[in-house]
Structures are given as C-alpha cells and as structure tokens.
Amino acid sequence: MGSRDYLFKVLVVGDAAVGKTSLVQRYCQDSFSRHYKSTVGVDFALKVLQWSDSEMVRLQLWDIAGQERFTSMTRLYYRDASACVIMFDVTNATTFSNCQKWKQDLDCKLTLPSGEPVPCLLLANKSDLSPWAMTRDQIDRFSKENGFTGWTETSVKENKNVNEAMRVLIEQMMANTREGNTSLSTQGDYINLQTLSSPGWSCC
C-alpha cells in the first residue's frame, strides 16, 4: 500500500487580538511572541504531519484578519476549506459573543460537498488569564446552540491544548475524507483533551 498525501485547508477566524496569529505561529513553528502586527486580510502557514505509516497530512492554515467579518472577502477566503477554528479571548465577553456572527458567516458561505457544515472547533483562548468573562456552562451552551463540533480551552502562550485541539480537527477531516461524506456529530460538547488517547503521530 502506497503512501497517501492529504491537503486540508483550515480557517482560523475570530475577532482581532484573540490570538489567531499566535495560535498559527505556535502550532507551525512552536514559537510565541507578545508582539504581532495585526493581520491585514489573510496570512498563510503550512504544517506537515506524518499522520500514520502511510499517511501524510499537510495543513494549510488561513489566519483571517478579525476585521474581515463584514466584508465580502470572507467568501473568497473560505472557499474549499475543510475545517475551521473560531477563537475568542476568555477575558473579553465581546469576542465571545461575536463568535456567533463568525459561525453564521462561515455556515452561510461554506459547506462540505454533502451540504453539511464544515467541522468547526470553538477555542476559548488565553485560559491562563483570569477572571474569565463567561462561565464554562455558558460556553458549553453556546457551542451546542451554534453547531460547533465541540469546544475546549487553550493557552497559546503556555502551549496548552494547541496541538491536541488541532489533532481533534484533523481526525474529523480524515474521517470525512475516508467516508466521502460527513459523520460529523455537532453536539458542541466540551472536548477534554487530557483524556484523549494520543495516536502515534509526529511532526516532520
């Protein structure tokens, strides 16, 4: 059996300054900086993973500027994406409530070939900071009501749950690809990444 290459386009969206660029830099280069210029339009990054003995996954991450939500450009940016991450800052309630608008924008402009919504994770970023501006119950209910695949907390600064959250997303995209349709369970439940078994994957 020959090796298979998968290329997935993953959107990273959310309001300005919630940590989108930091997430992409941490995930792709394992680096963190307190000083990023605001993204203008969209930035790109590539992450290559040896997923299994016979499968290589290439992730094309599209870091979309936070002020782009109300422009017509997002339709162009979203095209052909396989999954999405929507982020908010746990200390900023406005960035949390605006996730609903991001999700609605995504769902009306992008679906899987089957017509189903693309897998979309809700990331509660800056979880190392306190106090949180919303409760975990509020996030849980919000995630379920808005059709997210699930949600979890991340701290890009402390490198908490970044790789693990992306692995959940890749597993969903791989399942969709293998089946040719979606087996997506958009329950929106909290994803406890500490309890997930880690498959033998590595970065190359």
HELIX and SHEET records of a PDB file:
HELIX    1   1 LYS A   20  GLN A   29  1                                  10    
HELIX    2   2 GLY A   66  GLU A   68  5                                   3    
HELIX    3   3 MET A   73  TYR A   78  1                                   6    
HELIX    4   4 ALA A   93  SER A   97  1                                   5    
HELIX    5   5 CYS A   99  LYS A  109  1                                  11    
HELIX    6   6 ARG A  136  GLU A  145  1                                  10    
HELIX    7   7 VAL A  162  GLU A  179  1                                  18    
SHEET    1   A 7 GLY A 150  GLU A 153  0                                        
SHEET    2   A 7 CYS A 120  ASN A 125  1                                        
SHEET    3   A 7 ALA A  83  ASP A  89  1                                        
SHEET    4   A 7 ARG A   4  GLY A  14  1                                        
SHEET    5   A 7 GLU A  55  ILE A  64  1                                        
SHEET    6   A 7 VAL A  42  SER A  52 -1                                        
SHEET    7   A 7 SER A 202  CYS A 203 -1                                        
END                                                                             
